[in-house]
């Protein structure tokens, strides 16, 4: 958001589960969580006619997405490198 201030009454959280719980218990709230955490407590919103589902996310029809990032302090080695290599491989992709 750059230097734009968030609304003074906004609640910011760094946990998907916490956001889901807040939204589930406040009928006037809206939040942003991973699709995999949407359950019977909350519902995903359609955007521009696209349903929030894996197919629409992968195809780019559902536009509100964020990348999944791996971060490290240096070059990966050992089990960490093997894990990331697996995730990025054809076998590791869902």
Long-range contacts (C-beta under 8 A, 24 or more apart in sequence): 32-64, 54-94
